[in-house]
Amino acid sequence: MIIRFDSIKKIGCFEELSSNGLRPFDKVNIIFGNNGTGKTTFSNILYLLSKHCKDKQTLFEEITDKDSVIEIQTDSENIT
């Protein structure tokens, strides 16, 4: 299970996002915000991590740059 996104850099509309000061995810979470704040990008990142994403390479290329970084903390390991 994903505990938190520690860092998202240069992915979609996220130039640099850090989870400092944010609570870890709970079992159920609600994502909300104004237009253009990254809700769809965040959802696309979660979709890329799922086994249901059929064309991962195309979606990955669509939302990332060559110097994009993402750091995810799960209950068993950290993923970069």
N, C-alpha and C positions, 0 to 999 in steps of 0.2 A: 504494500500500500504506500502511496506517496504521502510523505509527511509534510514536505514543503518544497517550493522552488527557491533555492538559495540565491540564484542569480540568473537573469535573462539579459543578454546583451546582443543588440543588433539583430533582433528577430521581429519581423513585422513592424509594428509601431513602437516596440520597446527599444529605446536607445540604450538604456541601462537601468535595470530594475534589481533592487536588492531586497531581501526579506527581513532585513534588520528591523526589529521592533514589531514584526507581525506575528500573530499567533500561528502555530502549526495547524494544518488542516484537521477537521473533525471527520467523522464518518460521512456526514452529509454537509455540503457546502453550497452556498449561493453566490454566484458571480453576477455583479451588477455594476453599472457605471454609465457615464455619458457616452454618446457616440464618439468613436475614435479613440477610446481609452484602452483597447486591447482585449476586450472580451472574446472576440472571434479568434484572434491570434492565440490567446491562451487556450481556447477550446481546440484549435488546430494542433497545438503542441500536445495536448492530452490525447487527441485522436491519433497522432503519429506514434504515440507510445502504446496504443492498443493493438491487439491482434486483428481487429476488424478493418484497419486501414489497408486497402487493396493496392494503392499506388503511392507508397511511402516516398519514393524518390521524387516524383513530380511535386507533391505537397511540400516536401523538405526544401526543394530548390525554389519553390514559390515564396516561402516565408523567411528564408535565411540568406545571409550574405556569406562571403568567404571567411570573414573573421567573426562570425556569430559564435556565441558561447551560451550554454545552458548548464546549470548545475542543479541537480535534483536530489533531495534527501528522501530515501525510502526507509521503511522499517527494517530492512536488512542490509542496505548498502547505499553509497553515494554514487550517482551517475553523472558523468560529465560528457 
